[in-house]
Amino acid sequence: MEISLYNKKNYDCVFTSGNTFSMHRYKNWSRIDPVDGDGVISFNLLLSGANWRILWPNREGELFHISQVQKSIEQYNVPEGLTISYPATASCRTIIFLEDTDRGVAVLAPPDTEGRVTELRIKSTGIKDCALLVTGNSCTWYAVRFDSLPELQSRLVDLKGSVSWKGIPLRNTEASWQVQTGLIGTDGHTSVPKERGFDVLSDISACMERLLGSGNILHVFGYAGGHDIGYPDYTPSPVLGGDERLGKAITEIHRNNQKVVFYLNGRIAQKELVDDTDLYDAVLTTEYGSPVVEVYQDREFYVMNPSSEKWLERITNEALHLKALGADGVQLDQLGGRAAVVPPGEIWGRGYIDLIETLHLQGLLVWIQGVSDIYPADWFELTYRNVSILEDGTIRGGTPLGKADKRLYELSVPNQVLLVPLSRFDKQWSNSKRIIVDLDKKGGELFLYNPRYLKQLEEIISKAVFKKGK
């Protein structure tokens, strides 16, 4: 079947599918309903016109010109196209097509609260044409025409108030800044003086209170075996003083009127720590029964099944151990930063939703890597990475088609608290109220404790306060 969604001079957008859909037109939008049942459906959005710009949900959004599709597919040698997957590398299911005047049409679906996978694959059909193939569970989609982005914003508010659209709750934070501190690196080495151990965290929090004021966030990683080592064992390192010294350090952090959150990876576990244990039952497997393995820092990690109660219980227990020592919250890494490695239509995110809600019930703050319209986190980290593309065209990182553009996420999932790296902070963020600036090192390298750490932190804070105040 074929439906014209947009037809202006030199701009066309056509909906085509081998499935059957019905379309109902309203004043400011159209509703597109599948009538083939509850299985997996797919459709194409065919664009033609030399000046189309596309804003698709690669992380917080990626804006690119239609001509770039063919160029990028050739550059990265992915003839079958480039792919993102919801609810992981795709933050939501909103795609916006823009004329050069910012008039256009948005095609979108509500948040899938079961976290079922939708794949978005873009292919070139010519320098002036492209096709966006959408494959996922059967659900209602909407097409919203607009003459400007402010008008689109208004119409999306009206749409969400008129149909069944369950968004994530808004969270509040008094924090304006987050400081990163890695104690043990990816090689298992630490530069923390043995006689100080976890006590260095109280020094850092004192610096934060003096230069940034109260109520900010100290984010600690590499506090167990090292960063990207030994997951999911997050037992505080005995080299740094173990539970007792970390608990005392957290007390001092609170005396300095700061909050402290700790790194956990919610998605992967190091292979040798899982083999021959009952946690192996929680490893995600392919359709052929093979475990799914990814490599980080030359180490093999299993991708864990987010639907496994055993896995969710393990991560919950690790978080509760930190809470017992006084932690205010945890980071769950990779939830919105790595692809969902199951086929379209299958559940991927429901377990992560349950995990976050469980930790909230225990009084813990939770923030995640990446942005999402289904994960009820307290804040979301904007992930800027170098371009990384698998052989099949799966985008693992970066913006291979254009540039990051936060407007898509802000239109689709408005008013969420975003964690913005200082290295990426510019004038577009100057008037943003609901952001936390992440005081990362230039170039995004890990900010590991070293003999000059406090001096480096003071320099970064000075730069950040000046940059934010400009």
Secondary structure, 3 states (H helix, E strand, C coil): CEEEEEEECCEEEEEECCCCEEEEECCCCEEEEECCCCCEEEEEEEEECCCCEEEECEECCEEEECHHHHHHHHHCCCCCCEEEEECCCECCCEEEEECCCCCEEEEECCCCCCCECEEEEEEEEECCEEEEEEEEECCCEEEEEECCHHHHHHHHHHHHHHCCCCCCCCCCCCCCEEEEEECCCCCCCCCCCCCCHHHHHHHHHHHHHHHHCCCCEEEEECCCCCCCCCCCCCCCCHHHCHHHHHHHHHHHHHHCCCEEEEEEECCEEEHHHHCCCHHHHHECECCCCCECEEEECCEEEEEECCCCHHHHHHHHHHHHHHHHCCCCEEEEECCCCCCCCCCCCCECCHHHHHHHHHHHHCCCEEEEEECCCCCCCCEEECCCCCCEECCCCEEEECCCCCEECCHHHHHHCCCCCEEEEHHHCCHHHCCCCCEEEEECCHHHCCCECCCCHHHHHHHHHHHHHHHHHC
